[in-house]
Amino acid sequence: MKKLKTSVWILIFLAIFIPFANAYQDTNRFTYGFQRLLLAPFQIPIQVLQGTLYGPPIVGTLGGVLTGTFSTISNLVGGTFDMAASVAPYAKYAVFAL
């Protein structure tokens, strides 16, 4: 009887935790997206500084502003997409949390 009880507990444990076994793969994508979102506002000053120091006097600064703006927007959109794509497979389990 004790073996049956132990095997039932093992089956319950496996049934609960097997769907989350691949969660570590999505953690990397989620943290990368969060990093992109967090650092996106700093792209404009970084690109302006690089354009000013290493480019032509006025054209380099204007190019840095344009490059920084494009980089900021793409990091915001891409970071949001990365975070959403990493969480989407687990949305079906949200019913159980209610």
Contacts in CASP RR format, 6 or more apart in sequence:
PFRMAT RR
TARGET T0000
AUTHOR 0000-0000-0000
METHOD contacts of the structure
MODEL  1
MKKLKTSVWILIFLAIFIPFANAYQDTNRFTYGFQRLLLAPFQIPIQVLQ
GTLYGPPIVGTLGGVLTGTFSTISNLVGGTFDMAASVAPYAKYAVFAL
19 93 0 8 1.000
20 90 0 8 1.000
23 90 0 8 1.000
26 86 0 8 1.000
26 87 0 8 1.000
26 89 0 8 1.000
26 90 0 8 1.000
27 86 0 8 1.000
29 82 0 8 1.000
29 83 0 8 1.000
29 85 0 8 1.000
29 86 0 8 1.000
30 82 0 8 1.000
30 83 0 8 1.000
30 86 0 8 1.000
30 87 0 8 1.000
32 79 0 8 1.000
32 82 0 8 1.000
33 78 0 8 1.000
33 79 0 8 1.000
33 80 0 8 1.000
33 82 0 8 1.000
33 83 0 8 1.000
33 86 0 8 1.000
34 79 0 8 1.000
34 83 0 8 1.000
36 75 0 8 1.000
36 76 0 8 1.000
36 78 0 8 1.000
36 79 0 8 1.000
36 82 0 8 1.000
37 75 0 8 1.000
37 76 0 8 1.000
37 79 0 8 1.000
37 80 0 8 1.000
37 83 0 8 1.000
39 75 0 8 1.000
40 71 0 8 1.000
40 72 0 8 1.000
40 75 0 8 1.000
40 76 0 8 1.000
40 79 0 8 1.000
41 72 0 8 1.000
43 68 0 8 1.000
43 71 0 8 1.000
43 72 0 8 1.000
43 75 0 8 1.000
44 64 0 8 1.000
44 65 0 8 1.000
44 68 0 8 1.000
44 69 0 8 1.000
44 71 0 8 1.000
44 72 0 8 1.000
46 68 0 8 1.000
47 63 0 8 1.000
47 64 0 8 1.000
47 65 0 8 1.000
47 67 0 8 1.000
47 68 0 8 1.000
47 71 0 8 1.000
48 61 0 8 1.000
48 64 0 8 1.000
48 65 0 8 1.000
48 68 0 8 1.000
50 64 0 8 1.000
51 60 0 8 1.000
51 61 0 8 1.000
51 63 0 8 1.000
51 64 0 8 1.000
51 67 0 8 1.000
52 60 0 8 1.000
52 61 0 8 1.000
52 64 0 8 1.000
END
